[in-house]
Amino acid sequence: MSQSPFDPTSAVEFDVRSGTVALRGSERSVLVGVDVLIRFCEAAGEEATKDFARSVGTEAGKRLADALRDGPEGATVESVVDHLGGDLAVLGLGSLSVERWANALLLVVEQSPFGPAGDVFVAGVLEGAMARGLAREATLVPLSHTDGTVRLLVTNPVTAAKVRGWLGQGQSVGQILEQLNSGG
């Protein structure tokens, strides 16, 4: 069975009379400026930011799970990216796509509103969405951030630690992907 594409109709409901905003499938929401959110995350620290972002992502994952009629097992990568990407766009977090580099899977967020300082937040949102929406735990490691585009490697905690080490040693994204695909 094929999945229907993401439908933004009624994705956000504004009730000006009562002063409420709601995302489809979620309770009340609050619109917050990017600068305010960045300052909040910087004050909270990396771990608290990641936890908060995963909570945001869990809500997106719930909406993803609801959209995948055949369940996560029957979903294609394209369908997941379409629905999750639509939700991220509605949240104002940018435009989602995927890149495959042999065995490496990268999620790419274009027009990320945060800059490099928000890559931890974006990674946390996507981790939470994948955990809830696909019933899959994954660790996302920001590999690069250029001109509002962040590339995040989808991996496991052990490989994530290796990749972070390689990044800390100054290895390029190309070198890292080559090592991952050669079994490094």
N, C-alpha and C positions, 0 to 999 in steps of 0.2 A: 504494500500500500504506500502511495506517495504522500508526503507531508504537504500541507498547504503552506504557502509562503507567509512570512510575517505580515500582519495586518495592523497598521498603526491606528486604525479607526478606534476611537474611544480609549486609546492607550493611556491618556491623561485626562482626568475629569476635574474641571474647575467649577466650584460652586461659590461664586463671589458673594452671594447673599449670606451664606453661612460661614464664609471665610475658610473653606477647606479645599484641599487639593488631594487627589487620590490617583495612584497608578493602578491600572487594571490588575486585579488579583491581589492587591495589597490594601492595607488599611491607609489611614491618612498619611500624607507625605508633606514635606516642607521643602520649599525651594530655598537653596542657600547659594550665595555667590562663591565662585571659585577661590577668590583670595581669602575669604573667611574660612573655607574648608582647608585650604593649604595651611593657614596659620594654626588652625585647630590641630591638624595632624602633626605639624612641627612641634607644637607644645606637648602633644601626647607622647611622642616618641615612636620609633619604628614598630615595636611589637604591638602597642595599642592601636596604631594606625592600621596595621595588618589585620588585627582582630575586628576592628570597626569595618574595614573594607570587606572582609569576608562576610560580615553580617549583611551588608548592602548586597553583596553578590549572592548570598543565600536567597534573598527575596527575588532577585533576577532569575536565579535557578529554579525557583518555584514556578515562576511564569513560564520558563523554558520547558519544564517537565509537563506543565499543563498543555503547552502547544504541541508537544511531540506525541501525537495520537498513538503511534506504534510503540511508544516507550523508547528509552535511550538505546536499547539493543537494535531497534529497527531504524534508527535515525542515521542519515548520512552526515558526513562532516559538513557538507554544503548546507544541509537543512539546519544543523545546529548553529553554524555561523550566521545564517540568515535570521533565525529567531533570536539568538543571543545578541547578535549585532544590532538588530532592530531595537531590542530592549536597552542596550547600551546607548544607542543614539537618543532614545527617548529620555534617558537619564542625563544626557548631555555629556557623556564620557568619550564621545568620538565614534569613529566608524571602524568596525571590526572586519578583518579578513584573515586568511590563513595562508601560510607559505610552508611548503614541504621541501626540505633539503635532505634528500635520500631518506634516512631513518629519523631525521629530526623534524619535529613539528613546531612551527612558530605561529603564535597569534600576533597579529599586527593591528595596532590601534592607531589610526590616523586621526589627526585633529584632536589629540589628547589635550584637554584644557589646562593641564597642570604644569607642563614642562617636566624636565628630569626629576624634580623634587617630588612629583606625584606618581612616579613609576611604581613605587611600593604600594600605593593605594590602588592603582589600576590592576596590578598583579593580584592583590588580595580580592578585589571584586571578582575577577575572572576565576580565581581558585574557589571562592565560595559558590559561584554560579555552577561551576563544573561539579563540585561535590554534591550540591542539592539537585541540580537539573539532570545530571548524567550518572549520579551515584558513583562518581570516580574521583578519588583523591588525586590531586596533581599539585606539583610545586611549579610555580612560574617564576622564571628568572629573567629580569630585564637584561637583554643583551646590548641594546643600543637605543639611543634616543636622538633623532635628527629631525630638525624642522617640524616638530609637533608629532612625529611618528615614532612610536615605541614598538620594538620587536621583543617579544617575550618567548623564551623557550619553555615548552611544556615538558616536564620531566618528573622524576621522583626525587625524594630528599637526598639520597646518596649522590646521584649525579648532579643535583643542584649545588651541593657543597663543592664538588670538583669544579664545576663551571664557575662558581663564584671565585674560587682560588685562581683559576686561569685568568679571569677578568682582572683580579687583583695583581697578577703578574704582568698585566698589560697586553695579553694576547688579543688579537683581533677577532671579530666575529667569525670571519672566514677560517681562521686557524682553529677556533673552538669547534665549529661545525665539522671541520675535517677530522679532528680528533674524535668527536662523538661518532661519526660515521665509520671510522676505522676501528672502532672498538675501544678507544681510549677512555 
